[in-house]
Amino acid sequence: MAELVTCAAGADVAPYAEAMRVPIFQVDAFTTRRFAGNPAAVVVLDRFLDDALLQAVAAENNLAETAFVVPSEGRYRLRWFTPMVEVPLCGHGTLAAGAVVVERLEPGRDSVVFDTASGPLTVDREGTAYRMELPARTVRAVPLPPALSAALGVTPVETMVDGNNYLAVLPGADDVRSLQPDLAAIARLDRTGVVVTAAGDGTYDFVSRYFAPAKGIPEDPVTGGAHCALVPFWAARTGKDTFFAYQASRRGGELACRLVGDRVQLHGSCAFYLEGHIEL
């Protein structure tokens, strides 16, 4: 039996000469072009490896999320890791994994179901884009915590929570775009992330940004999971159920969104950037 070597992250890996080679893809999600949207790594396995090793791979990739997919009786099992922790839901990682399955692993397939910690998630191909449904999140108003306004450097006009995140409503779209928060202060808040949003101006119905430094994500470029709260919030506010949204990070990304009962439909494209293998 090959002797194992312990890596810096604490995971046991095989010596280099006997390493296992597995496919990896890097996909820019929620964009029609490379170098925009949100990049996700997708690693294809025949079984889930030790959690410490999966976490080490995600830390090595150093992207907002690495998705690990395992075939399972016509479906796929799916897990997501940031560079620091495993998360229960990742929208752009799911979209990227769907693109990998239908464009690379099973060309010609039009739909895939992923079994996840958030239940079964379906990704359907629609022409050159994809549609997926995620569980909607309930948002509720809370008093403004002084630490939140201090971390943002502005005073929100409304403050909500969706369970794990604060949702801060700012006066206008320009306030969202120009925001320069204190990320160290955000990391010290009693929620793992902060969504900021405002009504859109022009093309978009609303704009947003998402900060989660406590999870190893200073600012997420485009966040499907955040829209699970944003879409129900703006639906209640406007009486609409369909939106064209923009996440105003440096890379930026567009999402067509629809509230359908207790689910949020997100439509987006993917651009493949990298295909290869990693050795574990």
KOLPARO-695232 format. One record per residue (C-alpha): residue in one letter; y, x, z. Coordinates in steps of 0.001 Angstrom, whole numbers, plus 500000, padded with zeros to 6 digits. Example, Ala and Ser with C-alpha at 12.3 -4.5 7.8 and 13.67 -1.06 7.14 Angstrom:
# KOLPARO-695232
A495500512300507800;S498940513670507140;
# end
This chain:
# KOLPARO-695232
M500000500000500000;A503408501393499052;E505596502516501919;L508765500441502285;V512248501873502638;T514920500092504668;C518242499667502854;A521648499725504525;A521696495922504741;G518451495971506734;A516166494681503964;D512853496424503217;V512617497470499567;A509962499278497567;P510490502930496562;Y512373503252493261;A509301504269491218;E507451501119492278;A510371498686492253;M509931495128490977;R512095494284487943;V513515490763487851;P515922489116485381;I519588488743486263;F522390486955484422;Q526105486870485117;V527754483699483884;D531413482634483954;A531313478969484982;F533903476230484393;T535385478029481399;T534877478275477651;R535673482012477517;R534644485189479287;F536823486663482036;A537943483233483235;G536422480550485442;N534134481604488306;P531500484301487763;A528089483738489327;A524998485891489276;V521720484095488594;V518532485917489633;V515195484554488409;L512216485005490762;D508618483794490860;R509021483146494600;F511781483495497167;L511764486950498709;D512703487823502289;D516091486387503258;A517437489836504174;L516609491101500695;L518233488091499011;Q521335488680501119;A521331492369500190;V521198491474496476;A524124489077496894;A526119491735498744;E525337494271496007;N526464491833493299;N529673491220495300;L530458487960493532;A531477484752495261;E527897483537494875;T524521484720493689;A522085481952492768;F518336482535493120;V516077480272491038;V512306479829491299;P510271477660488853;S508425474814490569;E506288472258488669;G508759471485485884;R511768471788488208;Y513421474746489883;R514152475615493481;L517644476980494006;R519437478849496794;W522928480356496932;F524256483386498836;T527787484740499186;P528101488477499935;M527858487547503637;V525911484300504158;E523653481696502587;V525528478466501810;P524188474880501574;L525939474054498285;C527591475922495421;G528896474061492393;H529631476908489997;G526358478641490918;T524484475439490078;L526288475084486756;A525529478726485911;A521871478317486885;G521634475246484664;A523027477199481721;V520523480004482305;V517579477578482355;V518467475578479231;E519903478443477166;R517713481399478161;L514588480455480122;E513699477242478271;P515772477034475070;G516008473503473767;R515675471889477170;D518570469494477812;S518238468768481523;V517055470519484678;V516608469380488284;F517162471872491086;D515677471271494517;T518187472578497061;A519293472374500683;S521700469631499511;G518927467615497869;P517982467393494179;L520831468391491839;T520670467647488108;V522420469601485372;D522518467977481912;R523597469624478697;E526311467741476789;G526978469446473485;T528341472887474339;A529137471919477949;Y527297470666481036;R527444467768483466;M526190467893487026;E526299465561490005;L526963466744493559;P527131464758496805;A530628463488497624;R532159464596500914;T533999462313503295;V537507463471504216;R539474462337507254;A543002462979508447;V543578465272511434;P546707466517513219;L548102469691511673;P546821472721513618;P549701475178514165;A547352478036513252;L546740476469509812;S550414476214508859;A550963479754510177;A548064481058508068;L549303479282504936;G552947480196505448;V553941476616504571;T553735473242506311;P551309470833504599;V552496467268504130;E548997466086505126;T545985467733506706;M542401466569506273;V538926467914507052;D535728467475505079;G533337468867507665;N533442472605507006;N536889472949505427;Y540485472066506016;L542116470246503107;A545865470829503106;V548078468736500825;L551197470579499672;P554403469028498262;G553858470057494648;A551727471943492132;D554088474942492136;D553591475263495893;V549847475547495315;R550236478123492543;S552691480339494430;L550936480218497812;Q550304483620499425;P548326482884502593;D547418485274505382;L543701485639504663;A542948487363507961;A544487484391509774;I542493481940507638;A539314483797508588;R540109483172512257;L540461479384511881;D537870477012513326;R536764475947509816;T535009478196507315;G537409477495504432;V540741476016503397;V541369473894500300;V544993473449499256;T545912470782496730;A548790468835495203;A549303466268492483;G549288467803489032;D552185468322486692;G551622467619483039;T548076468132481772;Y546249467979485105;D545798465116487555;F545683467523490506;V545586471244491186;S543908473181493973;R542915476555495394;Y540182477528497863;F540122480320500436;A537024481254502480;P537356484823503789;A535059484032506740;K532242483646504165;G533181486809502270;I535238484944499640;P538968485749499982;E539799483278497185;D537176481491495123;P538183481330491447;V536787477826490743;T534935475790493371;G532664472893492458;G531906472208496115;A535585471826497006;H535874469114494361;C533221467130496234;A536038466477498729;L539017466640496361;V537756463940493997;P537149461296496710;F540507462209498290;W542488461770495082;A540471458684494111;A541507456996497372;R545086458133496836;T545483457063493203;G542934454277492664;K541465456282489757;D537899457539489465;T538285460049486617;F540341463249486769;F541126466399484844;A541650469098487469;Y542772472711487516;Q541965475361490119;A544974477668490100;S543370480985491042;R544168484164489116;R541215483546486773;G541758479784486726;G539376477021485710;E539341473450484425;L537064470662485657;A536592467154484306;C535646465084487367;R534453461561488052;L533611459710491257;V530412457661490846;G529491455949494098;D528602458649496598;R528310461338493916;V530855463497492140;Q530250464268488474;L531650467587487297;H531820468616483652;G532326472219482596;S531366474958480195;C529784478358480786;A530216481748479118;F527455484354479392;Y528749487810480293;L525743489910481327;E521955489807480912;G519522492373482230;H517218493278485092;I517566494468488654;E515007496542490556;L513964495490494056;
# end
